[in-house]
Amino acid sequence: MSIYKIAVIGDKDSILGFKTLGVTTFSVHDAGSALSVLKKVAKEDYAVLFITEEIARQLEEPLAELNKRFLPAVVPIPNNKGTLGIGMAKVKENVEKAIGADILFRKEG
């Protein structure tokens, strides 16, 4: 039986708090180092991968490939400067795919 782990990838200031929770943290500075870490995480027993939206935006294609797999679940999170809206867009997309309708963000008017 495998023991699954949780990882977070992002800039140092945005992910530092995760370390106190026992999450494996990977501090990256650019898309190249983030891609290298992403490949490492994909090969190991990680069930959940949190990744800052800024880094996720730079790795759209590799993340799309990773999302075709059952594990790890990839969760975009805001960095310490705020959100880009990528995480909420993914939630909306997944809910719409699962139930066939957009129930989360209906605009009235």
C-alpha positions in Angstrom: 0.0 0.0 0.0 1.4 3.4 -1.0 1.3 6.4 1.3 0.4 9.3 -0.8 1.9 12.7 -0.3 1.0 16.3 -0.9 3.2 18.8 -2.7 3.2 22.5 -3.5 5.1 24.3 -6.2 5.6 28.0 -6.3 7.7 31.0 -5.3 9.2 30.8 -1.8 7.1 33.6 -0.3 3.8 32.0 -1.4 4.5 28.4 -0.3 6.4 28.8 2.9 3.3 28.3 5.1 2.6 24.9 3.6 5.8 23.6 5.1 4.4 24.0 8.6 1.6 21.7 7.6 3.9 18.9 6.6 3.4 19.4 2.9 6.5 18.9 0.6 7.4 22.3 -0.8 9.2 23.0 -4.0 10.4 26.6 -4.3 10.9 27.6 -8.0 12.0 30.8 -9.7 11.1 30.1 -13.4 9.2 27.9 -15.7 12.3 25.7 -16.4 12.9 24.8 -12.7 9.1 24.4 -12.2 8.9 21.9 -15.1 11.8 19.9 -13.7 10.0 19.7 -10.3 6.7 18.9 -12.0 8.3 15.9 -13.8 9.7 14.7 -10.4 6.4 15.0 -8.7 4.6 13.1 -11.5 6.9 10.1 -11.0 6.4 9.9 -7.2 3.5 9.0 -4.9 1.8 12.4 -4.7 -2.0 12.5 -4.5 -2.4 16.3 -4.5 -0.2 19.0 -6.2 -0.9 22.6 -5.3 0.7 25.0 -7.8 0.6 28.7 -7.8 -1.4 30.2 -10.6 1.6 32.2 -11.9 3.6 29.0 -12.4 0.6 27.0 -13.6 0.1 29.7 -16.3 3.6 29.1 -17.6 3.1 25.3 -17.6 -0.3 24.9 -19.3 0.7 22.1 -21.7 2.5 19.8 -19.2 -0.3 20.4 -16.6 -2.9 19.5 -19.2 -1.1 16.2 -19.8 -0.8 15.6 -16.0 -4.5 16.3 -15.6 -5.3 13.3 -17.8 -4.0 11.0 -15.1 -5.9 10.0 -12.0 -3.2 11.2 -9.6 -2.0 13.7 -8.7 -4.9 16.1 -8.5 -3.6 19.4 -9.6 -5.0 22.4 -7.7 -4.0 26.0 -8.8 -3.7 28.4 -5.9 -3.2 32.1 -5.7 0.3 33.3 -4.9 1.1 35.9 -2.2 0.3 38.7 -4.7 -3.3 37.6 -5.3 -5.3 35.5 -7.7 -5.2 35.4 -11.5 -8.6 33.6 -11.5 -7.1 30.3 -12.9 -8.1 28.2 -9.9 -11.7 29.3 -10.0 -11.9 28.9 -13.8 -10.7 25.3 -13.4 -13.4 24.6 -10.7 -16.0 26.0 -12.9 -14.8 24.0 -15.9 -14.8 20.7 -13.8 -18.3 21.3 -12.4 -19.7 22.1 -15.8 -18.0 18.9 -17.2 -19.3 16.8 -14.3 -23.0 17.9 -14.4 -23.3 19.4 -17.8 -24.3 22.9 -16.8 -22.7 26.1 -15.4 -24.3 26.4 -11.9 -21.6 28.3 -10.1 -21.2 31.6 -11.9 -24.4 32.6 -13.6 -24.7 36.2 -14.4 -28.1 37.8 -13.8 -29.3 40.6 -15.8 
